[in-house]
Amino acid sequence: MGVSDRMDDHSFGRRNGPDPHREGSVMRDFAGAKWGYVTRRIHDRDATVPGGSVREPQLGDLVVATVVHLGELDHLEDVHGRRVRLYSGDIVVGAYGNRYATDFYEGYLPTGPHVHLLTAGGLVGTVASAHTRRLPPTELKVIGTLNDRSGMPLSLDHYARTPSPHTAPEWGTLVVLGSSMNAGKTTTASAMVSGWTRAGLAAGAGKVTGSGSGKDRWMYIDAGASTVAEFLDFGMSSTFGYPVERLRTTMIAIRDALVDDGADAVVLEIADGLLQSETRALAECLPGFAHGVVLAAANALDAVAGVTILQGLGVPVRMVSGLVTASPLASQEAHAATGLPVLSPPQLANGAAVDLLVRAPARQTAATTGPFADAAAWG
């Protein structure tokens, strides 16, 4: 089915002219639309309208769709983090993007009539594969793009935050990487935030990569983060499929935004595991940018493999945490094999996170030359 055929299926009217009754119906329904978390930077909803046709989807394009059939995701996470129940016939507002989740969906920009809800946060695409424990995806029918009042289609890039000056935080930048999904990255990063906050520091937390969902953001806030930033703030509904250079500059922009908002110390979380291509590519950028890396590992063998990979890239691994620390025996194995401290999230929250920090001589702005000059090394 080509683009013109999809326009027949999804546009407000027929090809030989608009149907004013249909347009009026959609506008009435749009007033009660459910907006996904990925739209959280849109503060002027009244200045937007549903578009009357479908264009070739691009990453980050905002889209209006109708729920056709409920599947795995029977709710939408709104901009405040509330689980909004979905019903067939609901109109939802989300954004196109890809998803890479080894325990959930692999999904891409739609190229045909099958459109799915990829995340509860409102990421829209087409599922290519799914974990065996997942139900079929919730099916959507695209109404059109989300437009401004002049009829121009909108994307998340229109709402992106203006980059801040390149500045390193006074107490350094720590990065949390994981051996895989569900290894405890967000729990570890949140524990670090809690430990720093209890020590009287203004902790900044950032999510560098991932798919449109707010659960990590809420965990950082609950841990006491004074400021939070993520890839969504810089025009991306999800990061899978973007050029590595865009991801690298976004990582720097997130760090800069947190410092600009007053963070004394920064922790950045990179999604997925070290075998995911974009995670691995960003890890290669960390020497000279991060003053330390914490590896969240699912088990002792993952810890050994992850530390070996990172040290081979010249990445300064400071310690191991994550799910492996649920087992004292596994923690002992990981420590014996890596020679690194293995500390649980509660230990980090209760003071150990402060030991990861080293105060820079002076707050620095970035150099203007060198292969990673715009990253502004920690000090």
N, C-alpha and C positions, 0 to 999 in steps of 0.2 A: 504494500500500500504506500503510495507516494504522499508528498506533502499536500498536494491538492486534494487527494482523497481524504486525508485527515481533516482538512479544512471543511469538507462537506460534513464530516461526522461531528465536528466540535464547534464550528462557528455559530454565532447567534442566529444567522439567517441562511437562506439559500444562496447559491452562487449568483442568481439573477437579481438579488437585491435583499436588503435587510428585512427582517420580520419584526415590526415594532412591538407586537405583542410579546414575542419571545424576548426581545431586549428588555422590555419592562419587567417581565417575570424574573429574569436573571438579576436585574438591578435590585428588585425587592429582596430576592434571596441573598444577594451579596451583602445586604445590610446586616444579616445575621450570620455572616461567614465566621468560621473558626480559623484563627490565625496561629500558625505554628511558631515554635520557639525561634526558628531561623529568621523570622520577620521582626525580631525584637528591636532592631534599630530603626524601624519605621514608626516614627512618632506622630506622623500626620496622615493617618489612614483616610481621613475625609478628603484628602487631596488625591486619592487613588481611585481607579475604576477598573472593572474587568474588561480586558480587551476583547475585540470581536472576532479574532482569528488566531490561528496557531502558526508560529514561525519555527524555524529550525531551532531546537533547544540548544542553549549554551550554558556552560557552568555558571551558576549563580543567578540565572534569570529567575525572576519572580513569576509564579504561575498560579492561576485560579483553576480549581478542579472540583468535580463532584464525586462523592463516594458512591461507587457502584456496588461493591460487594466487600463486606468485612472479612478480614483474614487474621493473620498473626497480630497485627497492630490494630486494636479496636478502640484506641484512644489517641488523642493528640496532646502533646505537651505544649501548653501555651507559653507566652512570653514571661509569665510569672512562675512557671514550673508546675502549674496545676495540670493534672491528668483530666482532659476534657473528653468525655465519652463521645464516640462517633456513632452515627446512624446512617444507613443507606439514604442517599439523597442530600446529605449535608454538603455544603460548599466549604471548601478549605482553601487557605492561602499558604503556599509554601515556596520552595525554591528548588530548581533543578540541580542535580549533582550526582556524583558517583559514590558508591560505598564499598569499603573493603573491611569486612568483619568476619574473621574465621569462625566465630561461633554464632553468626547470624546470617547476613545476606552479602553476596557479591552483587553489586548493581551498577548500572551505567546510564548515561543519558539515553532517553528513549529514541529509537529510530523507527518505530512502528506504532501500532494502535495500543499495545499493551503497556500501561503505565501503572506504577505501583507506589505505595508509600514505603520508602526505604527506612525511615526512622520515625519515631514518634514525634520528633521535633519538627517534622514537615519537609523532610528531604524527599524529593520526587524523582523517580527514575524507573528503570526496568530491571527486575531481578534476573540475574544470569545463573546464579547457583545459591543454594541455601544449606545451612547445617541441617542434619537429619532430624533434629528435634524441633525444628521450626515448622509452623503451619504455613500454608500458602499465603502470599502477601495480600494485603488489602488492595483491591483494584480501584483505580480512579479513572475518570473520563475528563480530559482536559477541556475546559471552557475557553481559555485563552490566556494570554499574558496579563500580568498586572501592569496597568498603564497609569501615567499621570493624566491630568485633566486635558492636556493637549493631545493625548493619544499616543505618546511615546512610551514604548515598553520599558519597564524598569528592571534593574538587576541590583543585587546586593552591593555592587561597586558604587552605585549612586549614593549609598548610605554609609560608605566606608569612612572610618576615622582618618583624619589628617595625621600623617606620621609626625612624631615628635622628634626633637633633636637627638642625635646619637649620644647617649650618656650611660655610663656604667653605674650600677648601684653601689652605694658606699660599702656595703658588706658582701658584695659579690653576687654572682649568678650561679645557681645550682640547677642542673638539668636531671630530670628523672626519666630514665629509659626502662623498657621492660623486655624480658626474654620472650614474651608473647602477650596476647590479649589475656585479661583476667589474671595477670601476675601480681596485681596490687599496686599499680602505678599511682592511681589517683588517691588511694588510701595512704600511700607513702608520702606523696606530695602534700596532702592535707595535714598529715601529722607533722611535717616540717613546718608548715605554716603555723600550726598550733604552738609548737615549741618556740618559734621565733616570737610570736605574739605574746606568749606568757613571759618572755624575757624582756618585753618592752619595746620590741622592734616593730616597725610598720612593714608587714609582710605583703609582698605582691606575688600573685599566682597567675600563671598564664598557661593556656592550652594551645600548643603550637599546631598540632594536627589532629584530625579526627573527622567525625561526621556529625551533622547538625543535631545536637541534643544538649540540654542544659544541665544534666545531672552532675557533671564534673564541676561546673561553675558553682552550683549550689553547695557542693561539698567543700570547695575552697572557702566560700563565704561562711559556712557553718563553722569552719575551723578558725575563723577570725581574720581572714585576709582583709587588709585595709583597702585593697584594690585588686580587681580581676580583669584580665583581658584575654581574648581568644581570637582565633582565625576569623570568626564571624565578624568581628569588629573591623576587619580589613578586607571585606568583600567576598568571602568564601563561605558557601553553605556547607561544604565539606572540602577536604584537601586532596583526596585521592584523585589522581589524574592531572593535577597541576604540574607545571614544570618545576624542577627542583629549585631553580633560581628564585621563582616566586615564593616558594616555601621558605627558602633561606632568608629572603628579605622580610618576609612576614614574621619569622622568628625574631629577627632583630627589632622590628617595629613593635612587637608585643613587649619585649624587654624594655624598649625605650618608653613606651606608653606607661608601663607600670612605674618606672622611675619618675617620669614626668608627673604622675599622679601622687607621688610622695613615698614610694616604697624605699625602704632602707636595704632590704634584701629581697632577692627574686628567686622563685623556683618556677621552672618551665617544665611542662610535661609533654613528651612526644608520644603519640599514640602507637598502638600495635606493638609488634615485636621486632627484634633486630633483623629478622630475615625478610621483613617487608621492605621493598626496594626503596621507598621514599624515606622510611625511618633510617635505614642504613645510610642513605646519602646525606641526611641531615647529621647523623652521628659523625660522619667524616668532617663536617664543618665545625665541630665543637672545640677542637684544640685552638686556643687563642680567643675563644668566645666564652666558654664556661670555665669557671675556676674549679669546678668539680662536678662529677656525675655520680648519681646514685642509681644502681641497677636493682630494679624490682624483679625478682625471680620467682618462678612457681615452685621450683624444687632445687635440690643441690646440684644436680647435673646441669640444669638450665643456668644456674649461677656460674658454674665453671665455664660453660660454653660462651655465655654472654661476656664474662670478664675477658676471656681469651680474644674474642672478636674485637671488643672495644680497645683493649690494650694494643692489639695489632694495628689499630687505626690511630694510635697515639692519644687516645682519649683518657683524661685523668679520672679513673674510677676511684672514688673515695670509700665507698662502702656498698654492702648488699642489704636489701630489705625486701619487703613484699611478702607474698604468700608463703615462701619457704620458712619464714620465721614462726609460722604456726606450729612447727615441729621443732622442739629443742634438738633432737637427734639430727634432723636435716640441716639445722643451722650449724651444728658442730661440723658436719661433713663439708658444708659450703665454706666455712672458715678455714678448715684444715686444707682444703684443696686450693683456695684462692689466696689465702694469707690476708684477707681483708676483714675488717669488722663486719659482723652480721647483726644488725640491730632491727628490732621490731618497730612497727609504727607507734605503739604506746611508749617505747623507750625514746623515740624521736620527739614525741609530743611532750615528754616529761623532762626534756633538757638536752638530750643527745644531739638534737638538730643544731643547737647553738655551736657545738664543737666543729661543725662543718664550715663555719664562717671564719673568714680572715678579713680583717678590715683593710681596705685599700688605703694607700698613703693619702690620696686625695681623690675626690670625685672627678672623673675624667670624661672628656668628650672624645669622640672618635678621631683617629688619625685620618689623613686624607690620602695616604698611599699604602701600598701593600696588598697582598692577595685577599686579606680578610679585614681590610682597614675599616670598612663601614660597620663592622661588628662592635667596635669599641671594647677591647678586652677589659676584663674586670679590674685590672690594676696590677 
